[in-house]
């Protein structure tokens, strides 16, 4: 059922056709199925990553560029960059100052 790619074909239509073909193909398992891997017990080269962590407050790395990445990366900017004051944090700060 595969079709040849026509230079004039609309990319969206091509993708829709390929998805429809893949959905109807019963000879392949779904890629989101449970995968079973070999035993990695004693003698396995796998190790722990618990010793890895953030560089901390004394890091020489400049993470301030995270501020420019938008709201999706705000938490990272707060964790790694200099303190970034958001609208909600500035409102909370102003309210706490009024109460004291």
TAGITA-V380349 format. One record per run of one state. SS is the DSSP state (hx for helix, st for strand, lp for the rest). FROM is the first residue (numbers start at 0). TO is the last residue. If there is no record, write none. Layout:
BEGIN
ss->(SS/SS)
from->(FROM/FROM)
to->(TO/TO)
END
This chain:
BEGIN
ss->(lp/hx/lp/hx/lp/hx/lp/hx/lp)
from->(0/10/24/63/69/70/80/86/99)
to->(9/23/62/68/69/79/85/98/99)
END
